[in-house]
Amino acid sequence: MLPTDASIQFLVCESAREEKDNKVSLVGIFPDRNLRLPADARFPAAFPVTLVFFVLDGEGQFNGTVEIKTSIPQQPPISATLPNIQKAADQPATITLAFMPFIAAGFGTYEVILTLNNQSYTRLFEVTPAPKTA
């Protein structure tokens, strides 16, 4: 049984490490999924990003991919095939995808498409200029 869209939580952070007992240690969480770079950042810009999905419902074995797309013309889509995911009915599954570094071609919205057994789940994050300090 595939997970429902509402049961997939999505976080963006600098790094993540899976621990025992379904725990995950997260470092540098972007709580609003807004990655702020200096307004005068030069592109392409490189920085660490880890995408984390928590799959709370569903059950079974899933084949998966993640694709990242943006409307920035200089940024080609990024695709990754995930290892098989075994999801027990009574436990969450965690999917992490680390980019060390992530290369951003510019400021804008980045669309992340998680596909599990041909069912797509879309999430977004932003790369924006940080406000100038006085």
C-alpha angles and dihedrals in degrees: 000000000000121000120257118247092242092056095060112090119197129203133176119208141149095255142350134195125195113228134189122287096031094297124140127198111215127195126194100005118197097212094191093039087242114134107199119203127181110282089240094050115148117230138259086049123190124207137143117272130170122189115209126193122188111200106201103176138027128070139228141045117319133193109212148188135183123210126185118201135173137177091240104116095215093055114084116203116271117221131187132178113221125217114255111288119219109199120190116206094236099044135060120243121221123210118190127183116185126198112194090202119008110203115217118193093200149322114308149089119310118203116211115199117194111192121194116182091337094311112118128213116189126205132169140217131180134223105204139164114265115240113263114252120229 
